Amino acid sequence: MNITVYLGASLGKDSIYEEATIELAKWIAARGNSLVYGGSKAGLMGVLADTVLANGGKAIGIIPEFLKEREIAHDKLTSLTVVESMSERKHLMMEMGDVLIALPGGPGTLEEITEVISLARVGKNSKPCVLLNINGYYNPLKAQFDAMVAEGFLTADARAKILFTDNFEAIERFVATYIPPAWRKY
């Protein structure tokens, strides 16, 4: 199985984010899964890829040409695909992944995971979406999704298809029982 991971090209301020990234990488490799990610060796992205590779896993990177030097493309990956645009990168990462997971990151990470969640609602993404909620990082976003349900902008069924957790067993259960949300009807 391919696990697409969206995450920061920086380490963050607290070492807990790096520790969780290492834990996720070991979890991916130990199950014989492959990592699909943004192709950088900077920040948490580099930690994730390095740890997957060090534990016998495969790491597949996808990076746009304009970020190849800026984010410093990882040169030891199983494979690296260089694309023209961020849109192409995001599309390929979603297509290649069987599960889509966000670790803590910045606006790019948030945009990537919310896009795949949104695409699931309109029938263009049938894959589980998980936010690895390390140190409560995604609690404000979780509250926002809950507010969307409370205010009638998101169905409870669609909200149940978005997992916020810091537990790998919960991820495994979620993936094993995942049924895509019903397409949004107007």
C-alpha positions as CSV (number, residue, x, y, z in Angstrom):
1,M,0.0,0.0,0.0
2,N,1.2,3.6,-0.7
3,I,0.8,6.0,2.1
4,T,0.8,9.7,1.0
5,V,2.0,12.0,3.7
6,Y,1.7,15.8,3.7
7,L,3.9,17.5,6.2
8,G,6.2,20.5,6.9
9,A,9.5,21.3,5.2
10,S,10.6,22.6,8.6
11,L,10.9,20.8,11.9
12,G,8.6,22.9,14.0
13,K,9.5,24.3,17.5
14,D,8.8,21.2,19.6
15,S,10.8,17.9,19.2
16,I,7.5,16.0,19.6
17,Y,6.8,16.6,15.8
18,E,10.1,15.0,14.8
19,E,9.5,12.1,17.1
20,A,6.0,11.5,15.7
21,T,7.4,11.7,12.2
22,I,10.0,9.0,13.0
23,E,7.2,6.9,14.6
24,L,5.0,7.3,11.4
25,A,8.0,6.4,9.2
26,K,8.7,3.3,11.2
27,W,5.1,2.3,11.1
28,I,5.0,2.7,7.3
29,A,8.2,0.7,6.7
30,A,7.3,-2.1,9.3
31,R,4.1,-2.9,7.4
32,G,5.8,-3.1,4.0
33,N,4.0,0.1,2.8
34,S,5.7,2.7,0.6
35,L,5.8,6.4,1.4
36,V,4.7,9.0,-1.2
37,Y,5.5,12.5,-0.2
38,G,6.7,15.9,-1.5
39,G,10.3,14.8,-2.3
40,S,12.3,17.2,-0.1
41,K,15.0,16.4,2.3
42,A,14.3,19.6,4.4
43,G,12.6,19.5,7.8
44,L,10.1,16.9,8.7
45,M,9.9,15.8,5.1
46,G,13.6,14.7,5.2
47,V,13.2,13.0,8.5
48,L,10.2,11.0,7.2
49,A,11.9,9.9,4.1
50,D,15.3,9.1,5.7
51,T,13.6,7.1,8.5
52,V,11.4,5.1,6.0
53,L,14.6,4.3,3.9
54,A,16.7,3.5,7.0
55,N,14.0,0.9,8.1
56,G,13.9,-0.9,4.7
57,G,10.9,0.9,3.2
58,K,10.4,2.7,-0.1
59,A,10.2,6.4,-0.4
60,I,8.7,8.0,-3.5
61,G,9.1,11.7,-3.9
62,I,7.2,14.2,-6.1
63,I,8.6,17.7,-6.4
64,P,7.9,20.6,-8.7
65,E,10.9,21.9,-10.7
66,F,10.8,25.3,-9.0
67,L,11.1,23.7,-5.6
68,K,13.7,21.2,-6.5
69,E,16.5,23.5,-5.4
70,R,14.7,25.6,-2.8
71,E,13.4,22.7,-0.8
72,I,16.4,20.7,-1.7
73,A,15.2,17.5,-3.5
74,H,16.1,14.3,-1.7
75,D,18.8,12.5,-3.7
76,K,18.5,9.1,-2.0
77,L,14.9,8.2,-2.6
78,T,13.6,5.0,-4.2
79,S,12.3,7.3,-6.9
80,L,11.9,11.0,-7.5
81,T,9.5,12.5,-10.0
82,V,10.0,16.1,-11.0
83,V,6.8,17.8,-12.2
84,E,6.0,21.3,-13.5
85,S,3.6,22.6,-11.0
86,M,2.2,22.3,-7.5
87,S,-1.1,21.3,-8.9
88,E,0.5,18.4,-10.8
89,R,2.4,17.4,-7.6
90,K,-0.8,17.4,-5.5
91,H,-2.7,15.4,-8.1
92,L,0.0,12.8,-8.5
93,M,0.4,12.4,-4.7
94,M,-3.3,11.9,-4.3
95,E,-3.5,9.4,-7.2
96,M,-0.5,7.4,-6.0
97,G,-1.6,7.2,-2.4
98,D,-4.0,4.6,-1.0
99,V,-4.2,6.5,2.3
100,L,-3.7,10.3,2.7
101,I,-2.2,11.4,6.0
102,A,-1.2,14.9,7.2
103,L,1.4,15.4,9.9
104,P,1.8,18.9,11.3
105,G,3.0,21.5,8.8
106,G,2.3,25.0,7.5
107,P,-0.2,26.4,5.0
108,G,0.8,24.1,2.2
109,T,0.2,21.0,4.3
110,L,-3.2,22.4,5.4
111,E,-4.2,23.2,1.8
112,E,-3.2,19.8,0.6
113,I,-5.1,17.8,3.2
114,T,-8.2,20.0,3.0
115,E,-8.2,19.7,-0.8
116,V,-8.3,15.9,-0.7
117,I,-11.0,16.0,2.0
118,S,-13.0,18.3,-0.2
119,L,-12.5,16.2,-3.2
120,A,-13.8,13.2,-1.3
121,R,-17.1,15.0,-0.8
122,V,-17.6,15.5,-4.5
123,G,-16.6,12.0,-5.5
124,K,-13.1,12.7,-6.8
125,N,-11.2,11.0,-3.9
126,S,-12.2,7.7,-2.5
127,K,-9.3,7.3,-0.1
128,P,-9.2,7.7,3.7
129,C,-8.0,11.1,4.9
130,V,-6.2,11.2,8.3
131,L,-4.8,14.1,10.3
132,L,-2.1,12.9,12.7
133,N,-3.0,15.2,15.5
134,I,0.3,15.3,17.3
135,N,0.3,17.5,20.5
136,G,-3.2,18.6,19.6
137,Y,-1.9,20.5,16.6
138,Y,-5.0,20.0,14.5
139,N,-7.5,20.6,17.4
140,P,-8.6,24.0,15.9
141,L,-9.2,22.5,12.5
142,K,-11.2,19.6,14.1
143,A,-13.3,22.2,15.9
144,Q,-13.8,24.0,12.6
145,F,-15.1,20.8,10.9
146,D,-17.4,20.2,13.9
147,A,-18.7,23.8,13.5
148,M,-19.4,23.1,9.8
149,V,-21.6,20.2,10.9
150,A,-23.3,22.3,13.6
151,E,-24.0,25.1,11.2
152,G,-25.2,22.9,8.3
153,F,-22.3,23.2,5.9
154,L,-21.0,19.6,6.3
155,T,-23.0,16.5,6.9
156,A,-22.3,14.4,10.0
157,D,-21.6,11.4,7.7
158,A,-19.0,13.4,5.7
159,R,-17.4,14.6,8.9
160,A,-17.1,11.0,10.2
161,K,-15.0,10.2,7.1
162,I,-12.2,12.5,8.4
163,L,-10.0,11.0,11.2
164,F,-8.2,13.2,13.7
165,T,-6.0,11.0,15.9
166,D,-2.5,10.4,17.3
167,N,-3.0,6.7,17.5
168,F,-1.7,4.3,14.8
169,E,-4.1,1.5,15.8
170,A,-7.0,3.9,15.2
171,I,-5.6,4.7,11.8
172,E,-5.4,1.0,10.9
173,R,-9.0,0.4,12.0
174,F,-10.2,3.5,10.1
175,V,-8.5,2.4,6.9
176,A,-9.7,-1.2,7.2
177,T,-13.3,-0.1,7.6
178,Y,-13.3,3.0,5.4
179,I,-16.2,3.6,3.0
180,P,-16.0,6.9,1.0
181,P,-18.5,9.5,1.8
182,A,-21.7,9.8,-0.2
183,W,-21.3,12.3,-3.0
184,R,-22.6,15.7,-2.0
185,K,-26.1,16.3,-3.5
186,Y,-27.6,19.7,-4.0
